[in-house]
Amino acid sequence: MYKQQVLRKPITFRQFSRKGWSLFSCLGREVRIGVLGVCTLACAAPRLQAAAPLLLIPVEAEEREAETPADTLLLGEAAVAATRAPLAANVAARQVTTFTRADLEAAGITSINDLLKLSAATDVRQRGGFGVQTDISIDGGTHDQITLLLNGVPLVNPQTGHNAADFPVNLADIERVEILEGAASRVMGSQAFSGAINVVTRQRDASPLETQVEGGSYGLFRAEARTAWNLAPQWQTSVSGSFQRSNGATDNSAFKGGKAFAQLGYNAADFDFHLQAGTTIQDFGANTFYSAAYPNQWEATRRFLLSARAESKGRIHLAPQLSWVRSLDHFQLIKDSEKGENFHRGDVFTAALNAYTDWALGRTAFGAELREEVIYSTNLGRELAEDQRIEIGGEEGRFYTRRDDRTNLSYFLEHNLVWQHFTLSAGVMAERNNAIDAKFRLYPGVDLSYRPSREWKIYASFERSLRLPSFTDVWYKSPTQEGNVGLHPEACSAFRLGADFVHPALTLRLKAHYKRGENMIDWVMRSADDIYHATSFSLDIYGAGADADFRLQHLLGKRQPLERLTLSYAWIGQHRRAGEPYFKSNYAMEYLRHKFVARLRHRVAARLEAEWTLRVQEREGSYLVYRNHQATAEARPYGTHALLDLRLDWTAPRYTLFADITNLTGHRYFDLANVPQPRCLVRVGVSFRMARQ
């Protein structure tokens, strides 16, 4: 369980009254309940990019087991709530799935993308092993329909969602990963069409050195190091770096690359300040990544992030934020050949202001965001005059010949009210984008929860959302794909229902959702011998899910070896209401109809622990079979497959020895068309932690 250092003397409370205004009297303040400190995390300060903070509020099981008077509001277990202003997670009307650092360490992952596979509602499709070139989607959406953030800063890549999941942060930096399922434009911004993923880094820990070295199948080598320091009572900083390489698990899938991340924080009595910078570098053989007709594709990507955020702590909390994200992409359809070669450079500049204040009727948040998206390319955008072209970095004598840009302006207003057993969060986002027209459009949302008892919470929500087409959707042309300049923004109305049951021995979550979509974008083949075309249609998406987390040592006692069992299941269905006939969908209709995840953590010996992970998934759709790199008319279903993984940890005070076996049974399967996924992968390594003197 996450514990935050307490910097100021807390105020101690024994219980909360159920008066409608009582909870707001202590929201945003650091309080202590019994012997437990409960405070707002610095890293969860209100974010400015059309989104709210995601708050983590842990409560010890002993506090939950204590007898409580009937008029006392009992805090639930660790949870995350999504609103534009801080709101205690136990009363929040909408919940977010959270993977903590303990989950990350137990799962034995090489990338954030691997961790996301443990969420039944999240679809992770990798074109290569070890997290290389990954598409991530939520609740049956596509990889372009989610917002990815780092400490609340949007990692926007308007070129394409294919490269959006390359987070410029190292595993050692991560405190937790938060997944908001479902449409959330009024909370997370316009592009949060199907959900959002926020990576939160470790902010106040101080460790002089943490290192990890590992090696494994297919020539894998990976090394990572991190150092963190408290420079003064108010100043904290950390720096990390990593490198990885592999020969690749299939032909022409070798890769190498690295990441660097640094952050600086200042925490004073009247304001906070946070600065972060990160970069990621990837070079990889793309095999049949984008077309099975070309087996020797290659790609290199670069990403740079710089952001600054501040927050005042007066009666009105003001939180300005500035960020810049640059994405570079060099793609070769045939390696070392100019045929089908593309260069892209995207820049996203964001300036935003988030604010909130408390008053007699609750907590109100308001703010604005201005985002400028610019792309220079050899393929995407409008043709540039010769004197307007700019040189491609590192490519002497070669120039970006095309350009496009768009400006997005949005305002938001939200109000949160807690009254007895109820919580209401309602708001609206007004947005205008010059790529559409000069009009403002409204995207409202309402979340409502009811707590009939200490253990149960029932909630419902309605959201309107939009998503602008990517520059690839609009402009891309190649021997195998053709964009569509006539595409309109995607729009949807989304409904969610759910119930949470929280007990010291068991957490149970039930949920159902429905999304009615218009102008939904996909790439389709109209016949077996056609190329892919960007098109739009009307689509309904509906589904349900259940998650159960058993704390086995609470149920069975601490003397037995079993520690934790987690079961998760998600089901998705679709109904295509309107659209042109097609032979094959490349994205939108290739969703996971069923996904089941089971995780069991148990002790093997005094210092040796094991975690087993079973993933079973059935994917709708089919892929076109190629023979000798020539397309046939045969469409083969993806079908159902099951994968079993094992993680072993031998932990000492200053170091941990570990071994990971992924796909223990060596099952061969396809998650993307004609891209065979690797069989059994083995990794072994050691991590070391230096103690602070």
C-alpha positions in Angstrom: 0.0 0.0 0.0 1.3 3.5 -0.9 2.3 5.7 2.0 3.2 9.3 1.5 5.7 11.2 3.7 3.9 13.7 5.9 5.5 17.1 5.7 3.2 19.1 8.1 1.7 18.2 11.4 -1.7 16.6 10.7 -5.0 17.3 12.3 -6.5 14.2 14.0 -10.2 13.2 13.5 -12.0 10.1 14.8 -15.1 10.2 12.6 -16.9 12.2 10.0 -20.4 13.4 10.4 -22.8 12.5 7.6 -23.9 16.2 7.2 -24.0 17.2 3.5 -21.3 19.9 4.0 -19.1 18.0 6.5 -16.8 16.2 4.0 -16.0 19.4 2.1 -14.7 21.0 5.3 -11.7 18.7 5.2 -11.3 18.0 1.5 -7.9 19.1 0.2 -6.5 19.2 3.8 -4.1 16.7 5.3 -6.0 14.8 8.0 -5.2 11.8 10.2 -7.9 9.2 11.0 -6.9 7.3 14.1 -3.3 6.4 13.5 -3.6 6.6 9.7 -2.5 9.6 7.6 -4.8 10.4 4.7 -3.7 13.2 2.5 -3.9 14.4 -1.1 -0.9 13.2 -3.1 1.3 15.9 -4.5 1.5 14.0 -7.8 -2.3 14.0 -8.0 -2.6 17.8 -8.0 -5.2 19.1 -10.3 -4.0 18.6 -13.9 -4.6 21.3 -16.4 -4.9 19.4 -19.7 -8.7 19.2 -19.7 -8.5 16.8 -16.9 -8.8 16.4 -13.2 -6.5 14.9 -10.7 -6.7 11.2 -10.0 -6.5 10.8 -6.3 -5.3 7.8 -4.3 -6.6 7.6 -0.7 -5.4 4.5 1.2 -7.0 3.2 4.4 -5.7 0.5 6.6 -7.9 -2.6 7.0 -7.8 -2.2 10.8 -9.6 1.1 10.5 -12.3 -0.5 8.3 -12.8 -3.3 10.8 -13.4 -1.0 13.7 -17.0 -0.5 14.8 -18.4 2.8 13.5 -21.5 4.7 14.7 -24.4 4.8 12.3 -23.8 8.5 11.5 -20.1 8.0 10.6 -18.9 7.9 7.1 -16.3 5.1 6.8 -13.6 5.5 4.2 -13.1 2.6 1.8 -10.0 0.8 0.6 -7.4 2.2 -1.8 -9.2 3.6 -4.8 -8.9 6.3 -7.5 -11.5 8.9 -8.4 -11.6 11.0 -11.6 -12.9 14.5 -11.3 -11.5 17.9 -12.3 -11.1 18.9 -8.6 -9.8 16.7 -5.8 -12.5 14.5 -4.3 -12.1 11.7 -1.7 -12.1 8.5 -3.6 -14.5 6.7 -1.2 -17.3 9.1 -2.1 -16.4 9.8 -5.7 -19.1 9.0 -8.3 -16.7 7.4 -10.8 -13.9 4.9 -10.2 -10.6 4.2 -11.9 -8.6 0.9 -12.0 -5.2 1.3 -10.3 -2.1 -0.8 -10.6 0.3 0.1 -7.8 4.1 -0.3 -7.7 3.6 -3.6 -5.9 1.6 -4.9 -8.9 4.2 -3.7 -11.3 7.0 -5.5 -9.4 5.0 -8.7 -8.9 4.0 -9.0 -12.6 7.5 -9.1 -14.0 7.1 -6.6 -16.8 9.5 -5.0 -19.3 7.2 -2.1 -20.2 4.0 -0.2 -19.1 2.2 -1.9 -21.9 2.8 -5.3 -20.3 1.2 -4.1 -17.1 -1.9 -2.9 -19.0 -2.5 -6.5 -20.2 -3.6 -7.3 -16.6 -6.7 -5.1 -17.0 -9.5 -7.1 -18.5 -11.1 -3.9 -20.0 -7.8 -3.0 -21.8 -6.8 -4.4 -25.2 -3.0 -4.5 -25.8 -1.9 -5.5 -29.2 1.9 -5.7 -29.8 3.6 -6.0 -33.1 6.8 -7.1 -31.4 8.0 -8.6 -28.2 9.0 -6.6 -25.1 6.5 -3.7 -25.6 7.8 -2.6 -29.0 5.1 -0.8 -31.1 2.0 -1.4 -29.1 -1.6 -0.4 -29.8 -3.7 0.1 -26.6 -7.5 0.5 -26.5 -10.2 0.4 -23.8 -13.8 -0.9 -23.8 -13.8 -2.0 -27.4 -12.5 1.3 -28.8 -9.4 1.8 -31.0 -5.8 2.9 -30.3 -6.6 6.4 -31.4 -9.5 6.8 -29.0 -7.7 7.1 -25.6 -5.7 9.8 -23.9 -2.3 8.9 -22.4 -0.8 11.1 -19.7 2.3 11.3 -17.6 1.6 12.9 -14.2 -1.4 14.5 -15.8 0.5 15.9 -18.8 -1.0 14.6 -22.1 1.3 12.6 -24.3 -0.5 13.8 -27.4 0.6 12.4 -30.8 -1.8 13.7 -33.5 0.1 11.8 -36.2 -1.1 8.4 -35.1 -2.0 6.4 -32.0 0.4 3.6 -33.1 3.3 5.3 -31.4 1.4 7.1 -28.6 2.1 4.3 -26.0 5.9 4.8 -26.0 6.0 6.5 -22.6 9.1 8.6 -22.0 9.6 7.3 -18.4 11.4 4.3 -16.9 9.8 1.5 -14.9 11.8 2.5 -11.8 10.1 5.9 -11.8 6.5 4.6 -11.7 4.4 4.8 -8.5 1.2 3.6 -10.1 -0.8 3.4 -13.3 -4.4 4.6 -13.4 -7.0 3.5 -16.0 -10.2 5.5 -16.5 -12.6 3.3 -18.5 -15.2 4.9 -20.8 -15.8 8.2 -22.4 -14.5 11.1 -20.4 -14.1 14.3 -22.5 -15.3 16.7 -19.8 -12.8 15.2 -17.3 -9.8 14.2 -19.5 -10.1 16.3 -22.6 -11.6 15.8 -26.1 -9.4 12.8 -27.1 -10.5 10.6 -24.1 -13.1 9.1 -26.3 -13.0 5.5 -24.8 -10.9 6.2 -21.7 -7.6 7.5 -20.4 -4.4 6.1 -18.9 -2.3 8.2 -16.5 1.2 7.1 -15.3 2.1 8.7 -11.9 5.7 8.8 -10.9 7.4 8.5 -7.5 7.6 12.0 -6.2 9.0 12.3 -2.7 11.0 9.1 -2.2 14.8 9.5 -1.7 17.1 6.6 -2.8 20.7 7.3 -3.8 20.7 4.4 -6.3 18.4 1.8 -7.7 19.6 -0.5 -10.5 18.3 -3.4 -12.5 20.1 -5.6 -15.0 18.4 -8.5 -16.9 18.9 -10.8 -19.9 16.9 -13.4 -21.7 15.5 -15.0 -24.8 16.3 -13.7 -28.3 19.4 -11.9 -27.1 17.5 -9.6 -24.7 19.6 -7.3 -22.6 18.1 -4.5 -20.4 19.7 -2.2 -17.8 18.1 0.6 -15.8 19.3 3.0 -13.1 17.6 5.7 -11.0 18.7 8.1 -8.3 16.5 10.4 -6.1 17.4 13.0 -3.6 15.8 15.4 -1.2 17.9 18.5 -1.8 16.3 20.5 1.0 13.1 20.1 3.1 11.0 21.5 0.2 13.0 20.3 -2.9 13.0 16.8 -4.4 14.6 15.5 -7.6 15.2 12.2 -9.4 17.0 11.1 -12.6 16.7 7.8 -14.4 17.9 6.1 -17.6 17.6 2.7 -19.3 18.8 0.8 -22.4 17.4 -2.3 -24.0 18.1 -4.4 -27.1 17.1 -7.7 -28.6 17.5 -9.8 -31.7 13.7 -10.0 -31.9 11.4 -12.9 -31.4 10.5 -13.2 -35.2 12.3 -12.4 -38.4 13.3 -8.7 -38.8 12.0 -7.7 -35.4 15.3 -6.8 -33.7 15.2 -3.6 -31.7 17.3 -1.3 -29.5 16.6 1.9 -27.6 16.6 3.7 -24.4 14.7 6.2 -22.1 15.7 9.0 -19.8 13.5 10.8 -17.3 14.1 13.6 -14.8 11.9 15.5 -12.4 12.2 18.4 -10.0 9.7 19.3 -7.3 9.2 22.1 -4.8 6.6 21.8 -2.0 6.0 24.9 0.1 3.2 25.8 2.5 1.5 28.0 0.0 2.3 26.5 -3.4 3.8 23.4 -5.2 5.9 23.3 -8.4 6.8 20.3 -10.6 9.1 20.2 -13.6 9.6 17.0 -15.7 11.5 16.1 -18.8 11.7 12.8 -20.6 12.8 11.2 -23.9 12.5 7.8 -25.5 14.4 6.4 -28.5 13.4 3.3 -30.4 14.9 1.6 -33.6 13.2 -1.6 -34.7 12.7 -3.9 -37.6 9.0 -3.7 -38.4 8.8 -7.1 -40.1 5.2 -7.3 -41.4 4.0 -4.7 -39.0 1.9 -2.6 -41.4 1.6 -4.9 -44.5 2.4 -8.6 -44.8 3.3 -7.9 -48.5 6.5 -6.2 -47.3 8.4 -8.3 -44.8 11.4 -6.0 -44.4 9.9 -2.9 -43.0 11.9 -0.7 -40.5 11.0 2.2 -38.2 12.7 4.6 -35.8 10.8 6.8 -33.3 11.9 9.6 -31.0 9.8 11.4 -28.3 10.7 14.4 -26.2 8.6 15.8 -23.3 9.1 19.0 -21.2 6.4 20.3 -18.8 6.0 22.6 -15.8 3.1 22.7 -13.4 2.4 24.7 -10.3 -0.5 24.9 -7.8 -1.4 27.5 -5.2 -3.0 26.4 -1.9 -5.2 29.4 -1.0 -9.0 29.5 -0.9 -9.0 29.3 -4.7 -6.6 26.7 -5.9 -4.9 27.8 -9.1 -2.9 25.3 -11.2 -1.3 26.6 -14.4 0.5 24.1 -16.6 2.7 24.3 -19.8 3.9 21.4 -21.8 5.7 20.6 -25.1 5.7 17.1 -26.7 7.7 16.4 -29.9 7.4 13.1 -31.8 9.7 12.0 -34.6 9.0 9.1 -36.9 11.1 7.6 -39.7 9.4 4.7 -41.5 10.8 2.6 -44.4 8.4 0.2 -46.2 11.6 -1.6 -47.4 14.6 -1.2 -45.2 17.4 1.0 -46.7 15.1 1.9 -49.6 13.3 5.2 -50.4 10.2 3.3 -51.6 7.4 4.0 -49.2 9.7 6.0 -46.9 8.2 8.6 -44.7 9.5 11.2 -42.2 7.2 12.9 -39.7 7.8 15.5 -37.0 4.9 16.4 -34.7 4.8 19.2 -32.0 2.1 19.7 -29.5 2.2 22.9 -27.3 -0.3 23.1 -24.4 -1.1 25.9 -22.0 -3.8 25.5 -19.5 -5.2 26.8 -16.2 -7.2 24.7 -13.8 -8.9 26.1 -10.6 -11.2 25.0 -7.9 -12.7 26.4 -4.7 -15.0 25.3 -1.9 -18.2 27.0 -0.9 -21.4 26.3 1.0 -22.8 24.0 -1.7 -19.8 21.9 -2.5 -16.7 22.2 -4.7 -16.6 23.9 -8.0 -13.8 23.6 -10.7 -13.3 25.7 -13.7 -10.5 26.4 -16.2 -9.4 26.5 -19.8 -6.9 24.9 -22.2 -5.2 26.0 -25.4 -3.5 23.3 -27.5 -1.6 23.8 -30.8 -0.8 20.6 -32.9 1.6 20.9 -35.8 3.0 18.3 -38.1 5.8 18.5 -40.7 5.9 15.4 -43.0 6.9 14.0 -46.3 3.4 12.3 -46.5 0.9 14.0 -44.2 -0.6 17.5 -44.7 -0.8 20.1 -47.5 2.0 20.6 -49.9 4.5 23.3 -48.9 5.9 25.9 -51.2 9.6 25.2 -51.9 10.8 28.2 -49.8 8.6 27.0 -46.8 10.2 23.5 -46.6 12.4 22.7 -43.6 15.3 20.3 -43.5 14.9 16.9 -41.9 17.2 16.6 -38.9 20.1 14.1 -39.6 19.1 13.8 -43.3 21.3 16.2 -45.3 19.6 17.6 -48.4 16.2 16.1 -47.5 13.2 18.2 -46.5 9.7 18.0 -45.0 7.5 18.8 -48.0 4.0 18.8 -46.3 2.5 20.5 -43.2 -0.7 20.7 -41.3 -1.8 22.2 -38.0 -4.9 22.7 -35.8 -5.7 24.7 -32.7 -8.0 23.5 -30.0 -9.5 25.8 -27.4 -11.6 24.4 -24.5 -13.3 25.7 -21.4 -14.7 23.6 -18.6 -17.0 24.0 -15.6 -17.7 21.2 -13.0 -19.5 21.1 -9.6 -19.2 18.3 -7.0 -21.7 17.8 -4.2 -21.6 15.3 -1.4 -24.9 14.9 0.5 -25.6 12.1 3.0 -25.2 8.8 1.0 -25.1 10.6 -2.4 -22.3 12.2 -4.5 -23.1 14.2 -7.7 -20.4 15.4 -10.1 -21.7 17.3 -13.1 -19.9 19.5 -15.7 -19.5 20.5 -19.2 -16.7 21.1 -21.6 -17.0 23.7 -24.4 -14.6 23.1 -27.2 -13.7 24.8 -30.5 -11.2 23.4 -33.1 -10.3 25.3 -36.2 -9.9 22.1 -38.2 -13.7 21.7 -37.9 -15.1 25.3 -37.8 -15.3 28.3 -35.6 -18.2 27.1 -33.4 -18.0 26.0 -29.8 -19.6 22.6 -29.1 -20.8 21.4 -25.7 -19.9 18.1 -24.2 -21.7 17.5 -20.9 -21.3 14.7 -18.3 -22.9 13.6 -15.1 -21.7 11.1 -12.5 -23.9 10.0 -9.6 -23.1 7.5 -6.8 -25.1 6.1 -3.9 -23.6 4.4 -0.8 -26.3 2.3 0.9 -23.9 0.8 3.4 -20.2 0.9 4.5 -19.3 -1.8 2.0 -21.4 -1.0 -1.1 -21.4 1.8 -3.6 -23.6 2.0 -6.7 -22.8 4.5 -9.4 -24.0 5.7 -12.9 -22.7 8.1 -15.4 -23.5 9.8 -18.7 -20.9 11.5 -21.0 -20.7 13.1 -24.4 -17.3 12.8 -26.1 -15.5 13.6 -29.3 -12.3 12.6 -31.0 -10.6 14.4 -33.9 -9.2 12.2 -36.8 -5.4 11.8 -36.6 -3.3 13.3 -39.3 -2.7 9.8 -40.6 -6.5 9.2 -40.8 -6.8 12.2 -43.0 -3.7 12.4 -45.2 -1.8 9.1 -45.3 -1.0 7.5 -48.6 1.1 4.4 -49.4 1.0 1.4 -51.6 -1.3 -0.3 -49.0 -3.2 2.5 -47.4 -5.2 5.6 -48.3 -6.5 8.3 -45.9 -9.6 10.4 -46.2 -9.7 14.2 -46.1 -13.5 14.1 -45.7 -13.5 12.5 -42.3 -15.6 14.2 -39.5 -14.8 14.0 -35.8 -16.0 11.0 -34.0 -18.8 11.6 -31.5 -20.6 9.4 -28.9 -23.0 9.3 -26.1 -21.8 6.9 -23.4 -23.6 5.4 -20.3 -22.1 3.4 -17.5 -23.5 1.5 -14.5 -21.6 -0.2 -11.7 -21.4 -1.4 -8.2 -18.4 -1.7 -5.8 -18.2 -3.9 -2.7 -15.2 -3.3 -0.4 -14.3 -5.6 2.5 -11.0 -6.3 4.2 -11.0 -9.8 2.6 -12.6 -9.0 -0.7 -13.1 -6.2 -3.2 -15.7 -6.8 -5.9 -16.6 -4.6 -8.8 -19.4 -5.0 -11.3 -19.9 -2.7 -14.3 -21.8 -2.4 -17.6 -21.5 0.2 -20.4 -23.1 1.3 -23.6 -21.7 3.7 -26.2 -23.6 5.0 -29.2 -21.1 6.3 -31.7 -21.3 8.5 -34.8 -18.6 9.0 -37.5 -16.6 6.2 -36.0 -13.3 5.9 -37.9 -11.8 2.7 -39.2 -9.5 1.4 -42.0 -11.2 -1.2 -44.2 -10.7 -3.3 -47.3 -13.7 -3.2 -49.6 -12.6 -6.5 -51.3 -10.0 -9.2 -50.9 -7.6 -7.6 -53.3 -8.2 -4.0 -52.2 -5.9 -1.7 -50.1 -7.0 -0.2 -46.8 -9.2 3.0 -46.9 -10.0 5.3 -44.0 -13.8 5.5 -43.6 -16.5 6.2 -41.0 -19.7 4.5 -39.9 -22.2 4.4 -37.0 -21.4 1.9 -34.3 -22.9 0.8 -31.0 -20.5 -0.7 -28.4 -21.8 -2.4 -25.3 -20.3 -4.6 -22.6 -20.0 -5.7 -19.0 -17.3 -6.8 -16.6 -16.5 -8.0 -13.2 -13.4 -7.8 -11.0 -12.7 -9.7 -7.7 -9.7 -9.3 -5.5 -9.3 -11.8 -2.6 -6.9 -11.1 0.2 -6.2 -14.7 1.0 -4.1 -14.1 4.2 -7.1 -12.3 5.7 -9.4 -15.1 4.7 -7.2 -18.1 5.5 -4.7 -16.7 7.9 -1.1 -15.6 7.6 0.5 -19.0 8.3 -0.6 -20.5 5.0 1.4 -19.5 1.7 -1.4 -18.0 -0.4 -1.4 -14.2 -0.4 -3.7 -12.8 -3.1 -6.0 -14.0 -5.9 -7.4 -11.6 -8.5 -10.0 -12.5 -11.1 -11.1 -10.1 -13.9 -13.4 -10.6 -16.8 -14.7 -8.3 -19.6 -17.2 -8.9 -22.4 -17.7 -6.6 -25.4 -20.3 -6.6 -28.2 -20.8 -4.3 -31.2 -23.6 -3.4 -33.6 -22.7 -1.6 -36.8 -25.8 0.6 -37.6 -24.7 2.2 -40.8 -21.7 2.4 -43.1 -20.3 1.2 -46.4 -19.9 -2.5 -47.0 -16.5 -3.9 -46.3 -14.5 -7.1 -46.7 -12.2 -6.6 -43.7 -11.8 -4.1 -40.8 -8.3 -3.3 -39.6 -9.0 -1.9 -36.2 -12.5 -1.0 -35.0 -14.2 -4.4 -35.6 -11.2 -6.4 -34.3 -12.1 -6.1 -30.7 -11.8 -8.5 -27.7 -15.2 -10.1 -27.2 -14.0 -12.0 -24.1 -11.0 -11.4 -21.9 -10.3 -13.2 -18.6 -7.3 -12.5 -16.3 -6.4 -14.6 -13.2 -3.5 -13.7 -11.0 -2.3 -15.8 -8.0 0.4 -14.6 -5.6 1.9 -17.0 -3.1 4.9 -17.6 -0.9 7.2 -20.5 -1.9 9.8 -20.1 0.9 10.8 -17.5 3.4 12.2 -15.1 0.8 10.9 -16.7 -2.4 7.5 -15.7 -3.9 5.7 -16.6 -7.1 3.0 -14.9 -9.1 1.1 -16.8 -11.8 -0.9 -15.0 -14.5 -3.4 -16.6 -16.8 -4.9 -14.6 -19.7 -7.6 -16.0 -21.9 -9.0 -13.9 -24.7 -11.2 -14.3 -27.8 -10.7 -11.7 -30.6 -13.4 -10.9 -33.1 -12.5 -10.3 -36.7 -10.0 -12.1 -38.9 -6.8 -11.5 -40.8 -6.0 -11.9 -44.4 -3.7 -14.9 -45.0 -0.5 -14.2 -47.0 1.6 -16.9 -48.7 5.1 -16.0 -50.0 4.2 -12.4 -49.2 1.2 -12.5 -51.6 -2.4 -11.9 -50.3 -4.9 -14.7 -50.7 -8.7 -14.4 -50.5 -8.7 -16.4 -47.2 -9.7 -14.5 -44.0 -8.7 -16.5 -41.0 -10.4 -15.8 -37.6 -8.1 -14.8 -34.7 -10.0 -17.2 -32.4 -9.3 -17.8 -28.7 -5.9 -18.3 -27.0 -4.7 -18.7 -23.4 -1.3 -17.5 -22.1 0.3 -18.6 -18.8 3.1 -16.4 -17.2 5.2 -17.0 -14.1 7.2 -14.6 -12.0 9.6 -15.7 -9.3 11.2 -13.2 -6.8 13.9 -14.0 -4.2 14.0 -10.8 -2.0 16.8 -9.7 0.3 17.0 -6.3 2.1 19.2 -4.7 -0.6 18.6 -6.8 -3.7 16.1 -9.0 -5.5 16.8 -11.9 -7.8 14.0 -12.6 -10.3 13.0 -14.8 -13.2 10.1 -14.4 -15.6 8.6 -16.9 -18.0 6.1 -15.5 -20.4 3.8 -17.8 -22.4 5.0 -20.7 -20.4 3.3 -23.3 -22.7 4.9 -21.8 -25.8 1.6 -21.2 -27.5 1.8 -19.6 -31.0 -0.9 -17.0 -31.7 -1.8 -13.9 -33.6 -2.9 -10.6 -32.1 -2.5 -8.6 -35.3 -2.7 -9.7 -38.9 0.2 -11.9 -40.0 2.4 -10.9 -37.0 3.1 -14.1 -35.1 3.6 -13.4 -31.4 6.7 -14.9 -29.7 6.6 -18.3 -28.0 8.0 -18.8 -24.6 10.2 -15.9 -23.4 12.5 -16.2 -20.4 14.1 -13.3 -18.5 16.4 -13.4 -15.5 17.9 -10.5 -13.6 18.8 -8.7 -10.4 17.8 -5.4 -8.9 19.8 -3.5 -6.3 18.7 -0.8 -3.9 21.3 1.4 -2.0 20.1 2.5 1.4 20.1 6.2 2.3 22.8 7.0 4.9 
